[in-house]
Amino acid sequence: MPEFEPEEHNSRFDPPKGPIEGPEDDRGRDGLVTTERPAQNSPLATLSWLGEEAVAWVKTFASAAVYATLIVTFGFQVARVEGKSMEPTLEDQDRLIVNKAVYRFFGLPEVGDIVMLYYPRDPDKSFVKRVIAQEGDTVRIEDGRVYVNGTLLADEYVPPDYRSHENHGPEVVQEAHFFVMGDHRNNSSDSRHWGQVPEKYVIGKVQLRWWPLTTMTVF
């Protein structure tokens, strides 16, 4: 019988001859070191991802807490009006933004400013009042009309029904103190009753009434 020898031919489909080298055969060459990573869906990978996420959230909350502390301490504070002593300018339950930085870095309260302050007789409490006079000024009240250094105070923000009719003074404002009053003159406890406010007790300037939205006001 005739004998047949297989023909040699080249084809890209032919299996390669000789040993096959894989990536593992390159390990150690030229000092190359490869590190195996856990499978993407393995429990180890999941725990690693959860750990990284937890650390990221902790950093975020810690940063937010630091910024909030700095803002409240040196910048701004949210406050709520309780009572009617500043009507009609401010109503009971109005929400305010108090600017604490303005007096800390840019100057002292001025006459006419609405300020948040610590109650001199009990600093655990805070009030909102209007600055009427500064140190060195002489305050006198006649039939509810306020005079500062002999000049009638321009207080058109006080409607007739909100005025009082008492007499007070004359009184000289001490150094580093302020004389304050509520706009609702006949329904306000203020410097007429518990004295002048030390400068250190002034917390900040009422900058904005943000609630109710319908009466939002910048002061």
Secondary structure as GFF3:
##gff-version 3
##sequence-region A 1 219
A	DSSP	three_ten_helix	23	26	.	.	.	ID=ss1
A	DSSP	three_ten_helix	29	31	.	.	.	ID=ss2
A	DSSP	alpha_helix	43	70	.	.	.	ID=ss3
A	DSSP	pi_helix	71	75	.	.	.	ID=ss4
A	DSSP	beta_strand	76	80	.	.	.	ID=ss5
A	DSSP	beta_strand	95	99	.	.	.	ID=ss6
A	DSSP	alpha_helix	101	105	.	.	.	ID=ss7
A	DSSP	beta_strand	114	119	.	.	.	ID=ss8
A	DSSP	beta_strand	122	133	.	.	.	ID=ss9
A	DSSP	beta_strand	138	142	.	.	.	ID=ss10
A	DSSP	beta_strand	145	148	.	.	.	ID=ss11
A	DSSP	beta_strand	151	152	.	.	.	ID=ss12
A	DSSP	three_ten_helix	160	162	.	.	.	ID=ss13
A	DSSP	beta_strand	168	172	.	.	.	ID=ss14
A	DSSP	beta_strand	177	181	.	.	.	ID=ss15
A	DSSP	three_ten_helix	185	187	.	.	.	ID=ss16
A	DSSP	alpha_helix	191	194	.	.	.	ID=ss17
A	DSSP	beta_strand	197	198	.	.	.	ID=ss18
A	DSSP	three_ten_helix	199	201	.	.	.	ID=ss19
A	DSSP	beta_strand	202	211	.	.	.	ID=ss20
A	DSSP	three_ten_helix	213	215	.	.	.	ID=ss21
A	DSSP	beta_strand	217	218	.	.	.	ID=ss22
###
